[in-house]
């Protein structure tokens, strides 16, 4: 795609950000659908965050993505927020809506779109961890009508979800002795670069429970190997990475990201 005077810009802002796969994902998408756009990664200091966000409108950018540690700080600079953003107090996507900045989080929606044939409404979901990704997933599940969400975390902080709609139970991780329901998801970093499990090794899983991990390096974590050894269907975090990007991409361009092609490219890169 030729960059010219009509090219529009999007970017991801974080610190650090040099390792990000987001430029690869979005620039592949721009090229594949013939959209005259370009996507960059900006590593900025906290002191410069507002001034960087303030450039979205005068530069007529599509918008921005945000990663750690700026997902919460950027909320203050938005004119409008989605319901998910209001619940979590954090955003990963800014959209330039005709000169008004709209903030939302696509992490939860992207996560559920990455799950094969899974219906959130009426489902029973168990989440391990209560960090930023967990909160986005839990908020999305609550808004989509999950019947019950049980959250297990090393630090017991039930106040995190007191304002969320629906039936959300918060328990200390030490209380995880048995699990029921439709979906079990690990949102912690346990299993990234080590062989640890976020759960007890003797935990028995219901045979029809879908098991997911938001980690994508490695593609199969010890947690997913554990679940697969019991015969459960498993999903790694690569799909969430691409689908949350696809949600941002559609908000910016109004077009669908070619997800299958990009997932194939990323799997080759991660495995390589």
C-alpha positions in Angstrom: 0.0 0.0 0.0 1.4 3.4 -1.1 1.6 5.9 1.7 0.5 9.3 0.4 -1.3 12.5 1.4 -4.5 10.6 2.0 -3.1 8.0 4.3 -4.6 8.0 7.8 -2.8 7.0 10.9 -3.5 4.8 13.9 -1.1 3.8 16.6 -0.5 2.0 19.9 0.8 3.9 22.9 2.5 2.2 25.8 5.8 1.8 27.7 7.4 -0.5 26.8 5.9 -1.2 23.3 8.8 -2.1 21.0 7.8 -5.8 21.2 4.2 -5.2 20.2 2.6 -7.3 17.4 -0.1 -4.7 16.9 1.7 -2.9 14.0 2.0 -6.2 12.2 -1.6 -7.1 12.7 -3.1 -3.8 11.7 -0.8 -3.1 8.7 -1.6 -6.5 7.3 -5.2 -5.7 7.7 -4.9 -2.3 6.0 -3.0 -4.0 3.1 -5.4 -6.9 2.7 -8.6 -4.8 2.5 -7.1 -2.0 0.5 -7.6 0.6 3.3 -5.2 3.6 3.0 -4.0 3.5 6.6 -0.8 3.0 8.5 -0.3 1.8 12.1 2.7 2.7 14.3 3.9 2.0 17.8 4.8 5.0 20.1 6.7 4.5 23.3 5.9 7.6 25.4 6.4 8.7 29.0 3.4 9.2 31.3 4.1 13.0 31.3 3.6 13.0 27.5 0.4 10.8 27.4 -2.1 13.7 27.3 -0.2 15.6 24.6 0.0 12.5 22.4 -3.7 11.7 22.8 -4.5 15.4 22.1 -3.0 15.0 18.6 -5.6 12.4 17.5 -8.1 15.0 16.4 -5.8 17.7 14.7 -4.0 14.9 12.8 -7.3 13.3 11.8 -6.1 9.9 13.1 -8.4 6.9 13.2 -7.6 6.7 16.9 -5.2 4.8 19.1 -4.7 1.6 21.1 -3.4 1.8 24.6 -1.5 -0.9 26.5 0.2 -0.9 29.9 0.6 1.3 31.9 -1.9 3.8 30.3 -5.2 2.0 30.0 -6.6 3.7 33.1 -4.9 7.1 32.8 -6.2 7.6 29.3 -9.9 7.5 30.5 -9.7 11.1 31.8 -9.1 12.4 28.3 -12.2 10.9 26.7 -15.3 12.7 25.7 -17.4 9.5 25.7 -17.0 6.0 27.2 -18.5 2.6 26.4 -20.4 0.7 29.1 -17.4 -1.7 29.4 -15.0 1.2 30.0 -17.3 2.7 32.6 -17.3 -0.6 34.5 -13.6 -1.3 34.3 -12.3 2.3 34.5 -9.9 1.4 31.7 -9.7 1.5 27.9 -7.5 0.0 25.2 -9.0 1.8 22.2 -9.6 5.4 21.4 -11.9 6.2 18.4 -11.9 9.6 16.7 -15.7 10.1 16.2 -15.9 13.3 14.1 -13.7 15.2 16.5 -14.9 13.6 19.8 -12.7 10.9 21.5 -14.6 7.7 22.4 -12.9 5.3 24.7 -13.6 1.6 25.0 -12.1 -1.8 25.8 -12.2 -4.4 23.1 -10.3 -7.0 25.2 -13.5 -8.7 26.5 -15.3 -8.7 23.2 -12.2 -10.0 21.4 -11.7 -12.8 23.9 -15.3 -14.1 23.5 -15.1 -13.9 19.7 -12.0 -16.0 19.8 -13.9 -18.9 21.5 -15.4 -21.4 19.0 -19.2 -21.6 19.2 -19.4 -20.3 22.7 -22.5 -18.4 23.8 -21.9 -16.0 26.8 -25.6 -15.4 27.6 -26.7 -17.9 30.3 -23.3 -19.4 30.7 -21.4 -20.2 33.9 -17.8 -18.8 33.8 -14.9 -19.2 36.1 -12.0 -16.7 35.9 -8.6 -17.1 37.4 -7.1 -13.7 38.1 -8.5 -10.2 38.6 -6.1 -7.9 36.7 -6.9 -5.6 33.8 -7.6 -8.3 31.2 -9.7 -10.2 33.7 -11.8 -7.1 34.4 -12.5 -6.5 30.8 -13.5 -10.2 30.2 -15.7 -10.2 33.3 -17.4 -6.9 32.4 -18.1 -8.1 28.9 -19.5 -11.4 30.2 -21.7 -9.6 32.7 -23.0 -7.2 30.0 -23.7 -10.1 27.6 -25.8 -11.9 30.3 -23.6 -14.7 31.8 -25.7 -16.4 34.5 -22.8 -16.6 37.0 -19.2 -15.5 37.0 -16.8 -16.8 39.7 -13.5 -15.1 40.1 -10.6 -16.6 41.9 -7.6 -14.4 42.8 -4.5 -14.6 44.9 -5.4 -11.3 46.6 -9.0 -11.2 47.9 -10.6 -8.0 46.6 -14.3 -8.5 46.1 -14.9 -4.7 46.0 -13.4 -4.8 42.4 -16.7 -6.1 41.0 -19.2 -4.8 43.5 -20.6 -2.3 40.9 -20.7 -4.9 38.0 -24.2 -6.2 37.0 -25.1 -9.8 37.4 -24.1 -12.6 39.7 -20.3 -12.3 40.3 -18.7 -14.2 43.2 -15.2 -13.4 44.3 -13.1 -16.0 46.1 -9.5 -16.4 47.2 -7.5 -18.7 44.9 -6.9 -21.1 47.8 -10.7 -21.8 47.7 -10.5 -23.3 44.2 -11.0 -27.0 45.1 -13.6 -27.8 42.4 -14.9 -26.1 39.3 -18.2 -26.3 37.5 -19.8 -24.6 34.5 -19.1 -23.9 30.8 -15.8 -22.0 30.7 -12.6 -21.8 32.7 -10.1 -19.0 31.8 -6.7 -18.2 33.1 -6.0 -14.5 32.9 -2.8 -14.6 35.0 0.8 -14.7 33.7 1.4 -18.1 35.3 2.7 -20.5 32.6 4.4 -17.8 30.6 8.0 -18.9 30.5 7.7 -21.4 33.3 6.0 -24.7 33.9 3.8 -23.6 36.7 0.0 -24.1 36.9 -2.4 -21.4 38.2 -4.5 -24.2 39.8 -3.9 -27.4 41.8 -2.6 -30.3 39.7 -5.3 -32.6 41.0 -8.2 -30.4 40.0 -10.8 -32.3 38.0 -12.5 -30.5 35.2 -16.0 -31.1 33.9 -15.6 -32.9 30.5 -17.7 -30.4 28.5 -16.0 -27.3 30.0 -14.1 -25.1 27.5 -10.7 -24.1 28.9 -8.9 -20.9 27.7 -5.7 -19.1 28.5 -5.0 -15.5 27.4 -1.3 -16.2 27.1 -0.1 -16.8 23.5 3.6 -17.3 24.0 3.8 -20.3 24.3 0.8 -21.3 22.3 0.2 -24.2 24.6 0.8 -23.3 28.3 1.1 -25.9 31.1 -2.5 -24.9 32.0 -3.8 -25.8 28.5 -1.7 -29.1 28.5 -3.3 -29.9 31.8 -6.8 -29.4 30.5 -6.1 -31.2 27.2 -4.8 -34.2 29.2 -8.3 -34.5 30.8 -9.9 -34.3 27.3 -11.2 -30.7 27.5 -11.3 -28.4 24.5 -8.7 -25.6 24.8 -8.1 -22.2 23.3 -4.9 -20.1 23.6 -4.6 -16.4 23.7 -3.6 -15.7 20.1 -7.2 -15.5 19.0 -7.9 -12.9 21.7 -4.9 -10.8 20.5 -6.2 -10.7 17.0 -10.0 -10.4 17.7 -9.5 -7.5 20.1 -7.5 -5.8 17.4 -10.3 -6.6 14.9 -12.8 -4.9 17.2 -10.6 -1.8 17.2 -10.1 -2.0 13.5 -13.8 -2.1 12.8 -14.5 0.8 15.1 -11.9 2.9 13.1 -12.6 1.8 9.6 -16.1 0.3 9.6 -14.6 -2.8 7.9 -13.9 -6.4 9.0 -10.3 -7.4 9.7 -9.2 -10.6 7.7 -8.9 -12.5 11.0 -8.2 -16.0 9.6 -5.3 -14.8 7.4 -3.7 -12.8 10.2 -4.1 -15.6 12.8 -2.2 -17.9 10.4 0.6 -15.4 9.9 0.9 -14.8 13.7 0.9 -18.4 14.5 3.9 -18.9 12.2 5.7 -15.9 13.8 5.0 -17.1 17.4 6.0 -20.7 16.7 9.1 -19.6 14.8 
